[in-house]
Every structure is written in C-alpha cells, then in structure tokens.
Amino acid sequence: MSIVFVPRKLRGKAKIDQETIQRLLDENDQLIRCVAEYMQKGRAVECVQYQQILHRNIVYLATIADVSPNTPSSTSEAN
C-alpha cells in the first residue's frame, strides 16, 4: 500500500522530508513500470488500481510543492 495513505488522526502531522519525497518518487517509478508492463500484456483492467495509486501520489506531491516555500534552484544560485 502507498505511503500516502495516512490515518485521519495523523493527517497534517506527517513529517515531510526529502526522504519521504524520494520514497514517493521511487514508488511512482515502480508504479509506472508496473502499469506499462500490464498495458504491454493487454491487461489494462488490472493496471487501474496502480494508476489510481500513482494519481494519488502525484496529487500529494503536487500539494506538497504548492504549500512549500519557494527555494531557489541550483541554476538560479549560479546566476
């Protein structure tokens, strides 16, 4: 099960650090590979659950990005 599924009583209290974000990105990588494999085998129905988890993860990451303070990228710092 995806790490984004947090019990209601813990929502908003989860520690969001670089490690958590990286785990989500790694999980998304695996989900994409799984979806692609199922699609390649013609088993589109089975990949729907993975697509839903991937969607949830992406929305969660986008939400984190939206509420995070803007930090300059390394390319901006070089200028």
PyMOL CGO cylinders between C-alpha atoms (Angstrom):
from pymol import cmd
from pymol.cgo import CYLINDER

trace = [
    CYLINDER, 0.00, 0.00, 0.00, 1.16, 3.51, -0.75, 0.3, 1, 1, 1, 1, 1, 1,
    CYLINDER, 1.16, 3.51, -0.75, 2.78, 5.57, 1.97, 0.3, 1, 1, 1, 1, 1, 1,
    CYLINDER, 2.78, 5.57, 1.97, 0.37, 8.42, 1.27, 0.3, 1, 1, 1, 1, 1, 1,
    CYLINDER, 0.37, 8.42, 1.27, -2.45, 6.57, 2.99, 0.3, 1, 1, 1, 1, 1, 1,
    CYLINDER, -2.45, 6.57, 2.99, -2.25, 8.12, 6.42, 0.3, 1, 1, 1, 1, 1, 1,
    CYLINDER, -2.25, 8.12, 6.42, -4.87, 7.58, 9.12, 0.3, 1, 1, 1, 1, 1, 1,
    CYLINDER, -4.87, 7.58, 9.12, -7.14, 10.61, 9.64, 0.3, 1, 1, 1, 1, 1, 1,
    CYLINDER, -7.14, 10.61, 9.64, -5.80, 11.30, 13.15, 0.3, 1, 1, 1, 1, 1, 1,
    CYLINDER, -5.80, 11.30, 13.15, -2.26, 11.64, 11.75, 0.3, 1, 1, 1, 1, 1, 1,
    CYLINDER, -2.26, 11.64, 11.75, -3.10, 13.78, 8.72, 0.3, 1, 1, 1, 1, 1, 1,
    CYLINDER, -3.10, 13.78, 8.72, -1.38, 17.12, 8.73, 0.3, 1, 1, 1, 1, 1, 1,
    CYLINDER, -1.38, 17.12, 8.73, 1.15, 15.86, 11.27, 0.3, 1, 1, 1, 1, 1, 1,
    CYLINDER, 1.15, 15.86, 11.27, 3.22, 13.74, 8.92, 0.3, 1, 1, 1, 1, 1, 1,
    CYLINDER, 3.22, 13.74, 8.92, 6.85, 14.72, 8.66, 0.3, 1, 1, 1, 1, 1, 1,
    CYLINDER, 6.85, 14.72, 8.66, 7.54, 15.72, 5.08, 0.3, 1, 1, 1, 1, 1, 1,
    CYLINDER, 7.54, 15.72, 5.08, 11.24, 15.49, 4.41, 0.3, 1, 1, 1, 1, 1, 1,
    CYLINDER, 11.24, 15.49, 4.41, 13.44, 14.75, 1.44, 0.3, 1, 1, 1, 1, 1, 1,
    CYLINDER, 13.44, 14.75, 1.44, 13.48, 11.03, 2.31, 0.3, 1, 1, 1, 1, 1, 1,
    CYLINDER, 13.48, 11.03, 2.31, 9.68, 10.80, 2.22, 0.3, 1, 1, 1, 1, 1, 1,
    CYLINDER, 9.68, 10.80, 2.22, 9.54, 12.63, -1.10, 0.3, 1, 1, 1, 1, 1, 1,
    CYLINDER, 9.54, 12.63, -1.10, 12.23, 10.36, -2.55, 0.3, 1, 1, 1, 1, 1, 1,
    CYLINDER, 12.23, 10.36, -2.55, 10.35, 7.25, -1.40, 0.3, 1, 1, 1, 1, 1, 1,
    CYLINDER, 10.35, 7.25, -1.40, 7.23, 8.53, -3.15, 0.3, 1, 1, 1, 1, 1, 1,
    CYLINDER, 7.23, 8.53, -3.15, 9.19, 9.23, -6.32, 0.3, 1, 1, 1, 1, 1, 1,
    CYLINDER, 9.19, 9.23, -6.32, 10.70, 5.73, -6.18, 0.3, 1, 1, 1, 1, 1, 1,
    CYLINDER, 10.70, 5.73, -6.18, 7.26, 4.24, -5.61, 0.3, 1, 1, 1, 1, 1, 1,
    CYLINDER, 7.26, 4.24, -5.61, 5.92, 6.21, -8.57, 0.3, 1, 1, 1, 1, 1, 1,
    CYLINDER, 5.92, 6.21, -8.57, 8.73, 4.84, -10.73, 0.3, 1, 1, 1, 1, 1, 1,
    CYLINDER, 8.73, 4.84, -10.73, 7.73, 1.29, -9.81, 0.3, 1, 1, 1, 1, 1, 1,
    CYLINDER, 7.73, 1.29, -9.81, 4.04, 2.03, -10.37, 0.3, 1, 1, 1, 1, 1, 1,
    CYLINDER, 4.04, 2.03, -10.37, 4.75, 3.43, -13.84, 0.3, 1, 1, 1, 1, 1, 1,
    CYLINDER, 4.75, 3.43, -13.84, 6.78, 0.34, -14.72, 0.3, 1, 1, 1, 1, 1, 1,
    CYLINDER, 6.78, 0.34, -14.72, 4.01, -1.92, -13.44, 0.3, 1, 1, 1, 1, 1, 1,
    CYLINDER, 4.01, -1.92, -13.44, 1.31, -0.06, -15.39, 0.3, 1, 1, 1, 1, 1, 1,
    CYLINDER, 1.31, -0.06, -15.39, 3.43, -0.18, -18.55, 0.3, 1, 1, 1, 1, 1, 1,
    CYLINDER, 3.43, -0.18, -18.55, 4.02, -3.91, -18.11, 0.3, 1, 1, 1, 1, 1, 1,
    CYLINDER, 4.02, -3.91, -18.11, 0.31, -4.64, -17.63, 0.3, 1, 1, 1, 1, 1, 1,
    CYLINDER, 0.31, -4.64, -17.63, -0.60, -2.49, -20.63, 0.3, 1, 1, 1, 1, 1, 1,
    CYLINDER, -0.60, -2.49, -20.63, 2.01, -4.25, -22.75, 0.3, 1, 1, 1, 1, 1, 1,
    CYLINDER, 2.01, -4.25, -22.75, 0.46, -7.59, -21.81, 0.3, 1, 1, 1, 1, 1, 1,
    CYLINDER, 0.46, -7.59, -21.81, -3.00, -6.32, -22.71, 0.3, 1, 1, 1, 1, 1, 1,
    CYLINDER, -3.00, -6.32, -22.71, -4.20, -6.40, -19.11, 0.3, 1, 1, 1, 1, 1, 1,
    CYLINDER, -4.20, -6.40, -19.11, -5.48, -2.84, -18.83, 0.3, 1, 1, 1, 1, 1, 1,
    CYLINDER, -5.48, -2.84, -18.83, -8.14, -3.71, -16.24, 0.3, 1, 1, 1, 1, 1, 1,
    CYLINDER, -8.14, -3.71, -16.24, -5.50, -4.93, -13.76, 0.3, 1, 1, 1, 1, 1, 1,
    CYLINDER, -5.50, -4.93, -13.76, -3.43, -1.75, -14.05, 0.3, 1, 1, 1, 1, 1, 1,
    CYLINDER, -3.43, -1.75, -14.05, -6.26, 0.57, -12.99, 0.3, 1, 1, 1, 1, 1, 1,
    CYLINDER, -6.26, 0.57, -12.99, -5.51, 0.15, -9.26, 0.3, 1, 1, 1, 1, 1, 1,
    CYLINDER, -5.51, 0.15, -9.26, -1.87, 1.08, -9.85, 0.3, 1, 1, 1, 1, 1, 1,
    CYLINDER, -1.87, 1.08, -9.85, -2.91, 4.11, -11.90, 0.3, 1, 1, 1, 1, 1, 1,
    CYLINDER, -2.91, 4.11, -11.90, -5.13, 5.25, -9.04, 0.3, 1, 1, 1, 1, 1, 1,
    CYLINDER, -5.13, 5.25, -9.04, -2.29, 4.97, -6.52, 0.3, 1, 1, 1, 1, 1, 1,
    CYLINDER, -2.29, 4.97, -6.52, 0.05, 6.77, -8.92, 0.3, 1, 1, 1, 1, 1, 1,
    CYLINDER, 0.05, 6.77, -8.92, -2.51, 9.55, -9.35, 0.3, 1, 1, 1, 1, 1, 1,
    CYLINDER, -2.51, 9.55, -9.35, -2.91, 9.88, -5.58, 0.3, 1, 1, 1, 1, 1, 1,
    CYLINDER, -2.91, 9.88, -5.58, 0.87, 10.06, -5.12, 0.3, 1, 1, 1, 1, 1, 1,
    CYLINDER, 0.87, 10.06, -5.12, 1.25, 12.70, -7.83, 0.3, 1, 1, 1, 1, 1, 1,
    CYLINDER, 1.25, 12.70, -7.83, -1.54, 14.83, -6.35, 0.3, 1, 1, 1, 1, 1, 1,
    CYLINDER, -1.54, 14.83, -6.35, 0.08, 14.51, -2.91, 0.3, 1, 1, 1, 1, 1, 1,
    CYLINDER, 0.08, 14.51, -2.91, 3.48, 15.56, -4.27, 0.3, 1, 1, 1, 1, 1, 1,
    CYLINDER, 3.48, 15.56, -4.27, 1.90, 18.47, -6.13, 0.3, 1, 1, 1, 1, 1, 1,
    CYLINDER, 1.90, 18.47, -6.13, 0.16, 19.58, -2.93, 0.3, 1, 1, 1, 1, 1, 1,
    CYLINDER, 0.16, 19.58, -2.93, 3.47, 19.49, -1.07, 0.3, 1, 1, 1, 1, 1, 1,
    CYLINDER, 3.47, 19.49, -1.07, 5.09, 21.54, -3.83, 0.3, 1, 1, 1, 1, 1, 1,
    CYLINDER, 5.09, 21.54, -3.83, 2.26, 24.09, -3.75, 0.3, 1, 1, 1, 1, 1, 1,
    CYLINDER, 2.26, 24.09, -3.75, 2.49, 24.70, 0.01, 0.3, 1, 1, 1, 1, 1, 1,
    CYLINDER, 2.49, 24.70, 0.01, 6.28, 24.59, 0.22, 0.3, 1, 1, 1, 1, 1, 1,
    CYLINDER, 6.28, 24.59, 0.22, 8.13, 27.88, 0.28, 0.3, 1, 1, 1, 1, 1, 1,
    CYLINDER, 8.13, 27.88, 0.28, 9.87, 28.68, -2.98, 0.3, 1, 1, 1, 1, 1, 1,
    CYLINDER, 9.87, 28.68, -2.98, 13.54, 27.85, -2.75, 0.3, 1, 1, 1, 1, 1, 1,
    CYLINDER, 13.54, 27.85, -2.75, 15.94, 28.91, -5.45, 0.3, 1, 1, 1, 1, 1, 1,
    CYLINDER, 15.94, 28.91, -5.45, 17.20, 26.12, -7.68, 0.3, 1, 1, 1, 1, 1, 1,
    CYLINDER, 17.20, 26.12, -7.68, 20.89, 25.48, -8.02, 0.3, 1, 1, 1, 1, 1, 1,
    CYLINDER, 20.89, 25.48, -8.02, 20.86, 27.01, -11.51, 0.3, 1, 1, 1, 1, 1, 1,
    CYLINDER, 20.86, 27.01, -11.51, 19.36, 30.23, -10.15, 0.3, 1, 1, 1, 1, 1, 1,
    CYLINDER, 19.36, 30.23, -10.15, 22.02, 30.46, -7.47, 0.3, 1, 1, 1, 1, 1, 1,
    CYLINDER, 22.02, 30.46, -7.47, 24.76, 30.23, -10.07, 0.3, 1, 1, 1, 1, 1, 1,
    CYLINDER, 24.76, 30.23, -10.07, 23.47, 33.37, -11.84, 0.3, 1, 1, 1, 1, 1, 1,
]
cmd.load_cgo(trace, "trace")
